[in-house]
Amino acid sequence: MTGPTVAVAGVGRFGALHARVWAEAGARIVGLADPDTARLAEMAEAHRVGETDTDLAALLDRVHPDVVVIASDEASHAGLGLTALAAGSHVFVEKPLALSSADAWRIAETAAAHRRQVVVGHISRFTAPMARMRAGVERGAVGTLCALRLRRDFSRAWFLSFGDRVHPVWESCIHDIDLAISFARAPVRRVVAMCSGAAGDAAPSVVSALLEFDNGVTATVESAWLVPASAPGTLDDGPLSLDGAIVGEVEVLGLDGMLKQRLVSDSLVEWTPAGVRVPDLSLWPEEDGVVGGALRREVGYALAVVAGRRGPDVMPVEEACWGVAAAEAVVGSLRTGAPVEPARR
């Protein structure tokens, strides 16, 4: 049985990882699109793909994949997603779905009109700890959900390297905004946020936001790009090597209980002559020669959704739109210093 056909838009480091994982999951890569012609040629040879183009629309005129995987820069997600849907393909798009709520809802409405699925790559939903915590909330393990606390800190070196590529809310806070939505299962009613430019002038490097949901649940979302170089590396080996660290924490508070997960502090620690390392065993660890972890589960889920073997229950596109609207409101609150109500459909 032949697997689904896939075209990948954006073949940088993460696009290359996606191409590998989708192929390992049984898909057939039939096209690649990227503005960088040298990178396109390199990836085409590596994956034995005959069709490439610097323009996705032109590529889709020649190949008609079942799925377009979008792993390009954040600002291009909405346009490429709409192009893929217009060509008749399902869409998998890395987070965020779009950089505006208007574009996010436009994608959702276009997908519905074309009877196509859009799966957004909010990988944190697919990590084993978050899946277990969400299942616990859904079965009432903590009783009535009251509040959420989410924190995600990145290496300062990453901020200095690419901190001005996109507003940090869209790079770091969007992960935890989405996780909060996955627990609350409701839109955000109001946000208020504050920031600091402590790590540099490119963009706010420290963000604290308070979210209030329609159902009364509150969430604090915090992010600081201040982890020092002396911190244990968390992503410096494996199929996507990044020299630095992600340090995070999630707490779920209910009337009858509490759930808590921490990165680094509760993880495997390695002391070797190379230094101290806390290797990632959750996002995309290499297992028996293939990429596993949350990314493999995420891709498997997307393949099942586009094939109609399951509904879009783990990552409904509506919830991705709620997340974009909430992130947009956080950026607005940082700009004005006032509470902001996220846009509604």
N, C-alpha and C positions, 0 to 999 in steps of 0.2 A: 504494500500500500504506500503510495507516494505521499509525502508530507506536504503541508501547505507551502505555498511560495511566498517569499518575503523580499521586500526591498528595504534597504537601510539608508535613511537620509541623515547624513552626519557621520563621518567615519573617523573621527578623532579617537582618543584613547577609550572613551566609554562606548562609542559606536562600534569600535573593534571588539570590545568585550561582548556587546550585544550580538554582533554577528556570530561570534563563537558560540555563545550560549543558545541562541535560537537554532543554530545548526546542530548542536549537540542534543537539543530537544526534539529533533526530527524534522525541522523546517528546511526548505531548500532556498538558499539565497540566490535570487535571480537578477538583482540589480542593486547598484550603489550610486548614491548622489552626494556630492560634496563640492564646494567651490575650489578646493585645493586639488588640482589635477595630479600632482605628484603623489599625494596621499591616496587618491583614487586608484592610480595605477598600482601602487604597492598593495592596497587592500584587495584589488581585483585579482592580482596574482596569488595572494595568500589564500583566498577563498575560491579561486577558480571561477570567477564571475565574468561573463562576457559583456554584459551591458552596464555601462557607467555613463554618468552625465553630471555636469556642473549644475544643471537645473532639474529639479524633481519632476516638474510638469512634462518636460521633454522626455525624461526617462519613462514616465508612465504612459506616454503615447506609444512607446515601443514594447514595454512589458506591462503586464496586467497582474500584479501580485495580489494574493489574497490579503496580505497584511503589509502595511508600510510602518516600519519602526523608525521613529523620529528621535534621534540622539544628538541633535544639533544644539547650537546656542539657544538660550531661553527665549530671546526676542523673536526667533524664527518659528517657534512651535505652532502658534496659531495659524499662520499663513500656510505652513507645510501641511498641517492637519487638514485644513479646508481643501487644499489641493488634492490630497490623498483621498478624501471622502468624495470629492467631485469626480474622481477617476474610478470610483466604485470599490475602493479597498477599505478594509477595516484598518483601524489605526491603533498602534501602541505608541504613546508619546511619553518621553521622560518628563519628570516633574520640572516646573509646573505646567499645567495644561496650557496656560496663556499668562500674559502679564496684565490682563485687564479682565474684569468680570464680563464686560460686554462681549469680548472675544470668546471667553470660555463658554458662555451661554450660546453664542452663535455656533460654536463647534457642536455642542450637545444637540441643538435643534437641527443642524445639518445632518448629523449622524442619524437622528430619528427619521428625518425625511428620506434619507437614502437607505434606511433599514440596515445600517452598519453599526458595529460596535466600536467604542473608543475606550481603551484601557489606559489609565494614567499610571506611570511608573513610580508610585509612592512606595518605595521598596520597604520602608519601615513597617508597613502593615503586614509584610510577608515574613518578617523575622519570627522565629519560633517564640521568643518571650512575649512579643506584642500580640501574636495570634492567641497564645494561651491567656494572656490578661484580658483580651477582648472577649474571649469565650467565657471567662469567669464572670465578667460584668454582665454578659447576656444571660447567663444562667442564674444570676442573682447572688453570686458568691459574696459580694460586699454589700448586699442590700441596695437601697436607693442610692444611686450615684449622686454625689454632692459636688465634688471638686477634683481638679486635675492639676498636677504640677509637672512641667516638662522643661528640661534644660539640655542644651546641646552646645558644647564649646569646641572650637576648632583651633588648630595651630595658628599662631600669629603669622608665621611664614606664609601660610596659604593666603591670608588677607593681603599681605604685601605683594604676593605674586599675582593674584587674580581678584582681589577685593573690589576693584572698580569695574569688573566685567558686567555685573548686574547688582542691583541693590541687595545687601545681605539678607534682607527679609525673604527674598525669593530663592536664595541659595541655602540658608540654614533654617530660619524660622518656619519656612513652609513645611518642612518635615514634621515639626511638632504641632503646627496648626492642623495638619491633616490627621495626625494621630489623635489629637483632641477630638476632632470631628468623628473619627472612627469609634471612639468610646461614647461620646454624647449622642451621636446619631441625630443631630439637629443642626440647623443653621446657626451661625453666630449673629446675635442681636446687636451687640455693641462692643467696641474695643477702645482701649486707651493705652497709649504706649509712650515710652521715654527711651532716650538713647544717649550714647557717648561716642565721641570720635577718638577714643583713647589710643587706638593702635595706628592711626593715620588719618589723613584728610580725605581719602578717596570716597568713603561712605561711612555711615555709622557702624562701628565695630562692636559695640555693646548695645543690645536691644533687650528691653523688658516690656512685655505686653500683657495686659489683662483682658481676657475674652469672657463675655457673658453670652450664653446660649439661649435659644428660645425656650428651652425646657427648664431654665433656671440654673443649670450647671455652670460653674465658673472654671476657668483654666488660666494658669500663669504660664507664659511661654518666654523663656529667656535664652539668649545666645550671646556668647562672647568669643571673639576671635583673638584670644590672648593666651592660649596654651603655649608654654615656653618650649624651646627646642630640647630642654633637658627631660621633658615628659617621655614616658615609654611610647615607642612607636606602635600604632595600631593597624596601619595599612601599608607598611613598608615592605611587604612581600606578598606573594600570590599573583594571581592573573592580572591585577590592576594595582601596581605598586605606587603608593603615594607616601612621600617622606614626611610624616607628621602624625597627628593624633586627633581622634574624635573622642571627647569625654562627655557622656550624657547620663541623664537620669529621668525616669518616668515614675510618677506616683499617682495612683488611682485611689481616691478616698470616698468611701460610702458610709452609710449609717451603721452598717454591721461589720465592716472590715476594711482592709487596706491592701493594695497590691503595689509592689515596688520592684523596679529593675534598674540596675546600674551598669554602665559600661566601664571598663577598666578595673574598678574596685572589686567586682565580683567575677573577674575573668581569669583565664589561664595566664600565668605570668612566666616568662622565660628569662633567666639570668644566664648569659653566656659571655664569652670573650668579646662578642660584638656589642654587648650592652644589654639593657633591659628592654624587653619587648612584651607587649600584650597583643598577641596575634588575633586578627579578626577571624572568628569561627562562625559568623552569623551572616554577613552580607553576601560575599561571593568567595568562600573558601574553595580551594581546589581539592577535590575528593576523588581518589582513584583515577586521576588523569582528566577529570571533567570538572567544570565549575558547578558547585552546588549552592547550598544556603538559600538565602532569601531571594536572590536574583533568579536562581533556577526555578524556585516555587512560583515566583511572579510570572516568569515566561510560561511555565506550564499552565498556570491559571489563565493567562491571556489566550493561549492556544485553545484551551477548552471553551472559553467564552466565544471566540470567533467561530469555532466549529459548531456551536450550539449545544455542546455537551453539558453546559451548566450556565446558569444565569450570572449576570454581573453583580454578584452578592458581596464579594470582598471589597471591590473598588468601584462602586457605582459612579458613573460620570457626574451625576448630580452632586455627589459629595465632593468631587474634585472641583466643581464649580463653586460650591460653598467655600472651599478652601481658598480659591483664587480671590473671591470677594472679601474674605476675611483678611488675607494678606494685603490686598489693595487698601483696605481700611486701616491696617496697621501702619502702612507707609504714609497714608493720609494723616493719621494721628501724630506720627513722628514729625511731619512737616508743620502741622498747625498747633500742636500741643494740646489739642482738645479731643474729647471723645468723638468717635465716628461710628455711624451705623453703616454696616456693609450694604452694598447695592443688592437689590432683590431682582429676581427674574421678571 
